[in-house]
C-alpha cells in the first residue's frame, strides 16, 4: 500500500517505467483524473452545504449523517482518482490492458441509495409537518 502511495508523489519513477506513450493518451488519462477530482470536490461541497444549510430533519442527527457520508464519499473519490490515474498511466506506459474498476458502479449505487434515503426523509418531514 505504501509503495502505491509513494508512486503518486514520484513522477520520476513513473517516467522511468516502460515507454513514453502518445501524449494524447496521457492527457486523456489526466482529464479523467480531473473529472473524478471535480466529482470528489462536489461531494465534499455537498457535505459542507448539508451540514450548514439543511434544517433539522425529523430523524435525530440525520443531517449530520448525510453531511459526514458526503464528506467521506468525496474523500474516497479523490483518493481513488489519484490511485486510478497512477495505475492507468503505468499500464499505458507498459502497453498493458487498462486496470478495471468497479468504483464507478459502487459510487452510482451509493448515490442512488443516498438519494432514496433523502426522498424518504423529505416525505417523512412533509407528512409529519401536516
C-alpha positions in Angstrom: 0.0 0.0 0.0 2.8 2.5 1.0 4.5 1.7 -2.3 1.4 2.7 -4.3 1.1 5.9 -2.3 4.8 6.7 -2.8 4.3 6.3 -6.6 1.6 9.0 -6.5 4.2 11.6 -5.5 7.2 10.4 -7.5 6.8 11.4 -11.2 10.4 10.4 -11.9 9.6 6.8 -11.0 6.6 6.8 -13.3 8.6 8.3 -16.1 11.2 5.6 -15.9 8.6 2.8 -16.4 8.1 1.5 -19.9 8.0 3.7 -22.9 6.8 7.2 -23.3 3.2 6.9 -24.7 1.5 9.1 -27.2 0.9 12.3 -25.2 -2.9 12.2 -26.2 -3.3 9.1 -24.0 -1.6 10.7 -21.0 -3.7 13.8 -21.4 -6.9 11.8 -21.7 -5.9 10.0 -18.5 -5.3 13.3 -16.8 -8.6 14.7 -17.9 -10.4 11.7 -16.5 -8.5 12.1 -13.2 -9.5 15.8 -13.1 -13.2 14.8 -13.7 -13.1 12.4 -10.8 -11.4 15.0 -8.7 -14.2 17.5 -9.5 -16.7 14.8 -8.5 -15.0 14.4 -5.2 -14.9 18.2 -4.6 -18.6 18.4 -5.4 -19.4 15.7 -2.9 -17.3 17.5 -0.2 -19.1 20.7 -1.1 -22.4 19.0 -0.8 -21.4 17.6 2.6 -20.4 21.1 3.9 -23.7 22.5 2.5 -25.7 19.8 4.1 -24.0 20.5 7.5 -24.5 24.2 7.3 -27.8 24.8 5.4 -30.1 21.7 5.8 -32.7 22.3 8.5 -33.1 19.8 11.3 -34.7 16.7 9.8 -37.3 14.5 11.6 -34.8 11.7 12.4 -32.3 12.6 15.0 -28.9 13.5 13.6 -29.9 12.7 10.0 -28.5 16.0 8.8 -25.1 15.2 10.3 -25.1 11.6 8.9 -25.8 13.0 5.4 -23.0 15.6 5.8 -20.5 13.1 7.0 -21.4 10.5 4.4 -21.0 13.0 1.6 -17.6 14.2 3.1 -16.3 10.7 3.4 -17.5 9.8 -0.1 -15.9 12.8 -1.5 -12.6 12.0 0.1 -12.8 8.4 -1.1 -13.5 9.6 -4.7 -10.4 11.9 -4.6 -8.1 9.1 -3.3 -9.5 6.6 -5.8 -9.0 9.2 -8.6 -5.2 9.6 -7.9 -4.7 5.8 -7.5 -6.6 5.0 -10.7 -4.7 7.7 -12.6 -1.3 6.3 -11.5 -2.3 2.7 -12.3 -3.7 3.7 -15.7 -0.6 5.8 -16.6 1.6 2.9 -15.6 -0.4 0.5 -17.8 -0.3 2.9 -20.7 3.5 3.2 -20.4 3.9 -0.6 -20.2 1.5 -1.3 -23.1 -0.8 -3.4 -20.8 -4.6 -3.5 -20.5 -6.0 -0.6 -18.6 -6.9 -1.5 -15.0 -10.6 -2.4 -14.5 -12.5 -0.7 -11.8 -15.8 -1.3 -10.0 -15.7 2.1 -8.3 -18.0 3.9 -10.8 -20.7 1.3 -10.2 -20.2 1.4 -6.5 -20.3 5.2 -6.5 -23.5 5.2 -8.6 -25.1 2.7 -6.2 -24.1 4.8 -3.2 -25.5 8.0 -4.7 -28.7 6.2 -5.7 -29.3 4.7 -2.3 -28.5 8.1 -0.7 -31.0 9.8 -2.9 -33.7 7.3 -2.0 -32.9 7.8 1.7 -33.2 11.6 1.2 -36.6 11.1 -0.5 -37.8 9.1 2.5 -36.6 11.9 4.8 -38.3 14.6 2.8 -41.5 12.6 2.7 -41.3 12.0 6.4 -40.9 15.7 7.0 -43.8 16.6 4.7 -46.1 14.0 6.3 -45.0 14.9 9.8 -45.4 18.7 9.2 -49.1 18.4 8.4 
